[in-house]
Amino acid sequence: MLVILGYILVLGSVLGGYAMVGGHLGALYQPSELLIIGGAGIGAFIVGNSGKAIKATLKAMPLLMKGSKYNKAIYMDLMALLYRLMAKSRQQGMLSLEGDIESPKESEIFANYPRILADKRLVDFITDYLRLMVSGNMNAFEIEALMDEEIETYEHECGVPATAIGAVGDSLPAFGIVAAVMGVVHTLASADRPPAELGELIAHAMVGTFLGILLAYGFISPLAGVLHQKCAEVTKMMQCIKVTLLSSLNGYAPQIAVEFGRKTLYSTERPSFTELEEHVRNAKAPAKGQDA
């Protein structure tokens, strides 16, 4: 919804300001200019990206209209889930987590946190590294290096749609100039017309430059920034899981491990020490009840 609100503000400000100085909005309606700019932009997008990148970009587009689901509540759920898993492994041994790891949907611990369970990427990230920890064949340094590699790979894949959209946005002003130049060429070829008609043709040509710049900086390029931010939110969740699990692997108590994870969060979503402590305290009772 914020994207739509932003678009309304962009159009309202630009067209409203133009109308205030006496401009005629009808003069800005130039379908041929839109065809040149939009068609060339789409064509450049297809030329400049592989099939995988194009599919990833199209798949990412619906996310632009959705608000962020990664707020303080889901972070609290994540840390409570990790606390309960680590508490169970500390009380009963790492092997006690095998059932939770192999069938998260059937796990009583995971079932208490449906928002986490609904995020397949996060569930896979947690269970994959818990599985390695259960195996006991890798030390903390090896697991940390592997986590870093997976996070880096995700960042690269997640950044592909943003980069592709950003490139289209960067190209639109140039295509606007192309449209304007073609309009000027058409005007020069019609030099025998009356001055009033030539002035109208020149005005139509200049609309191409206007549309290219407006579409680039008011509509397309900002979408790349939104995708980068959404990618960073998922990455932050993975980093929180990484730090928490590694702290546990290094021998810290579950309460301390989740505190390490808390410190990695953005300040806008990070719970206070007291909030986290209270949340963890509330998680202890069901954990003990299950693990007894």
Summary of the structure (lengths in Angstrom):
residues: 292
radius of gyration: 27.0
end to end distance: 46.7
largest distance: 94.2
contacts: 905
relative contact order: 0.15
helix: 84%
strand: 0%
